[in-house]
Amino acid sequence: MSQKVLITAKVNPWLLETLTAKGFEPVYQPAITTEEVMALLPEITGLIVTTRLKVDKAMLDSGHRLKWIGRLGSGMELIDVAYAESKGITCVSSPDGNCDAVGEQALGMLLCLRNNILKSNLELRKGIWEREGNRGWELNGKTVGIIGFGHTGQAFTKKLQGFDVKILANDKYKSGFDTDVVKQASLEEIYAQADVVSLHLPLTKETHHLANTQFFNAFAKPVYFLNTSRGKVVDTTALVAALDAGKLAGAGLDVFENEKMATFTPAEKTQFDYLLRLPNVVLTPHIAGYSHEASIKMPQYVLEKLGILPNSRI
Ligand SMILES: O=C(O)[C@H](O)COP(=O)(O)O
């Protein structure tokens, strides 16, 4: 009997074809609900997930034959990995599959902000030809602070090469990564020197609301603030206040505390509408990692880590 792999999100057809070629039976249910997953799970060997669904203890308990979970993406906050592993279920993620896309998006938002591309474009659409009010700032010679030096922090660093910036990176759990390109730094050094700060952190109890009022007040000068990691790492109320007070030069946000617009509370709607009105804020709907290339690299790396495909990187 072929082993069934339940795919719970929209994926590149490459994954379905590859699983079939490797003798698996893909069960493709991109709109599946939690209840439906739990009903199907007893006959499933492999589970492919994104942030669409929470993989908690109850779900894992229904996976009697479940051998592995493949996360198409980086963040593992919705999977109870410790419990899965205690049941002998292997969990793999694929931050290496979408980090280039995220690094490019962080750079794109930064360039967009520093040269008033969004603002001047919106003005032109209204027939306003404004040059002086849109005079930009060069990245050349500036200091970029990177908080979190995992896959996406490193990818952003790579994309910044060629801009002649000084890069300071902070990672609570890493050391010894000083190179000619990047200098390992304390948060205090970043606060004191940065012109740009970019978050590349997973969402954990420790990082929740790490960017709060104290954080925004700590910078010596108004920085451009980028977040392509997780919305809940930022206290949105503090962010809005910092923008309002001119403590930030601008913000590029791909992620938000609540990403389901239909469920916004009145306060969340007010904050979001305020951000939308600011010309020095660029917002995107959590698409930083959503490149066509990532849609193949993520499942490819997941299958490689599970030993279903040979490792293409050695
Ligand atoms: O964690 C990630 O890799 C990205 O945020 C994308 O996750 P998602 O597409 O599963 O929401």
The ligand as an ORCA input file, in Angstrom:
! r2SCAN-3c Opt
* xyz 0 1
  O       7.642     31.371      7.879
  C       7.748     31.538      6.662
  O       8.529     30.885      5.954
  C       6.948     32.588      5.976
  O       6.424     33.485      6.905
  C       5.850     32.036      5.116
  O       5.000     31.229      5.862
  P       3.534     30.827      5.331
  O       3.522     30.966      3.850
  O       3.321     29.424      5.760
  O       2.568     31.758      5.993
*
